[in-house]
């Protein structure tokens, strides 16, 4: 993929995201990887993209759309500007929610890689929680005299202004803190229960396939009825309070927040086999707990319980040494099979990208797979892949689904 192709994908993805599109065009991991490629080539985009113009040229080169076709596509997948929420302003006295810098979490996919991290934290208490495949959201409670000020922000963790989602977050958040007078910032993953997707698609004539995509829309636009928000859940994974993560999570429970399922664990020098056995038990416990709520997961997060570890730990390429994402066991890359419904060919300058739209398959982590990367049309011709053909593909959470060629 040349630099122009990368730029086109990024411009389209960030425009769709900024407008609250129901199209899950790129995963966060894919977007970040493409942005790093641009950065390495010397192309740096404005990190604030809510006011980006429509990238007509990118749509033309990436999707083969002229201006009319682009406008039609956007009209089908984007709410009108009048329904969009806005960026926070400092006048709201909630500027603490506008913090845009956050550390990423390094992911590992094999047990030996996971063991290496725990060996670096031997005898330290660690909190292991389900990594929910949702939208990163932030809620803030500020005491202003006798008044409790509330605000909600949506962020992808990149350096850009978070989006004000206060009104919609208010629908699913505690509005009082049961006597707690501390100022609190509450971090959560927000997602819809999987069973609501088909209901929402039928009710609003849309085509959501991924819970986090529908959650994004429900956070950012106003077309949904208040009753629908019973299906939107926001699970707290951290509060900036206390000396340990557990203290914050326990406070969140006492204040009636939904809290991500978690356990504590301490590594004491076990060998790989023993460690793997312990992790597999934790994986099953946490995944069962989250599955019972109808929530999609894509791994676990292990974090040193001592909050001071995040200030004294090493930071390498924006990754903290105090936590890690564990995409192991049930969340390791999986191989799946489905039948091709249709082929999606996207003309570009020097090639023709090819995607097979397949009958929906639910991955082990709960994600719904509907599109498989087939690279280019020669793959189709050489392997006789047509609508109705059964194909095999590999899926790693948060990355492209790629066809497996036998």
Secondary structure as UniProt FT lines:
FT   HELIX           3..18
FT   TURN            19..20
FT   HELIX           28..40
FT   TURN            41..42
FT   TURN            50..51
FT   HELIX           56..63
FT   HELIX           67..77
FT   HELIX           81..83
FT   HELIX           90..92
FT   HELIX           95..98
FT   STRAND          107..108
FT   HELIX           111..120
FT   TURN            121..123
FT   STRAND          125..132
FT   STRAND          135..144
FT   TURN            145..146
FT   STRAND          147..154
FT   STRAND          163..164
FT   HELIX           166..170
FT   TURN            171..172
FT   TURN            178..179
FT   STRAND          184..192
FT   TURN            194..195
FT   HELIX           196..204
FT   HELIX           211..220
FT   HELIX           226..231
FT   STRAND          232..239
FT   HELIX           245..254
FT   TURN            255..256
FT   STRAND          258..259
FT   STRAND          262..266
FT   HELIX           272..291
FT   TURN            292..294
FT   STRAND          297..304
FT   TURN            307..308
FT   HELIX           309..312
FT   STRAND          315..316
FT   TURN            317..318
FT   STRAND          319..320
FT   TURN            321..322
FT   STRAND          323..326
FT   HELIX           329..331
FT   STRAND          334..347
FT   STRAND          352..362
FT   TURN            364..365
FT   STRAND          368..376
FT   HELIX           377..383
FT   TURN            387..388
FT   STRAND          390..395
FT   TURN            397..398
FT   STRAND          402..404
//
